[in-house]
Amino acid sequence: MPKSLIILLGPTGVGKTDLSIGLANYFHTEIISCDSRQLFIEMVIGTAVPDQKSLETIPHHFIGSHSIHENYNARKFEIEVLQKLDELFLKHDIVLMTGGSMLYIDALCKGLDDLPDIDPALRLALMDRINSEGLEAIQRELQRLDPEYYNQVDLQNPKRILHALEICMTTGRPYSELRTNQPRKRPFNILKIGLNCDRAVLYNRINRRVDSMFEAGLEKEALGLHPFSSLNSLNTVGYRELFEYFDGKISLELAREKIKANSRKYARKQLTWFRRDPEITWFTPEMKEEIIRFVNDQLLSIIDRGD
């Protein structure tokens, strides 16, 4: 059988984890997590890492595999997952990847441009500039160094602006010149399965999951990470809001409500991103049998085509 990667994706809280265990059991395979925060060993409760029983039932990879103190990104994820897949495809014809980190999924499926590593000192200097001069200052700097990308980028997204500026200042060339956006051919088939459900149901699931995180000790976990709150790895929903509470800026109850609201906002962002991809076939979380039939049909089709 040709080697195939099944990607189970969808918004946060939709039910990917439970379904991925069932699919991995059915296909007798292992799971690669595609969650840009679950891979950090220090972040467990706030990233909804699968429980110990699930981790023991099916071998998982890229969960708790790195530290928040590492400078990790989608490019490193692409390289490391491709290496892991080389290993797993020696044992399995099918491997399952599940998660909702949009850029990480695209990096694995399509590849990223070969861009230079960034000097952490440069990143800190730009961050300090944002804090002291505001976002407008680096917007103007990007306009000066790369007017083409300036006219394309979301100017309210500081991460995108920072990334482009870092490349411009490291290479001395406009970021827009270095972006090829040419998908790379992978030596395995990729089948994308999307999960979604009614918006009200999804929001209710997200709200209940946040409450469960607090019951499991999210506040204590975040407090232990508060000394490292400036790290990019901790600039994420579930921790960022609690850091505001620890800093005396908001109440604990408001922090909880902000986590829920920002999680719902992130889910909308994920769905907007994923809906642009015509390669995704969509199901609801309870459609396990339909998903299995669909995957089997697609695999048979791949065999018939000789891919």
Buried (B, 14 or more C-beta within 10 A) or exposed (E): EBBBBBBBBBBBBBBBBEBBBBBBEBBEBBBBBBBBBBBBEBBBBBBBBBEEEBBEBBEBBBBBBBBBEEEBBBBBBBEBBBEBBEEBBEEBBBBBBBBBBBBBBBBBBBBBEEBEEBEEEBBEEBBEBBEEEEBEEBBEBBEEBBEEBBEEBEBEEBEBBBBBBBBBBBEEEBBBEBBEEEEEEBEBBBBBBBBBBEEEBBBEBBBEBBBEBBEBEBBEBBBEBBEBBEBBBBEBBBBBBBBBBBEEEBEEEEBBBBBBBBBBEBBEEBBEBBEEBEEBEEBBBEBBEEBBEBBEEBBEEBEEEEE
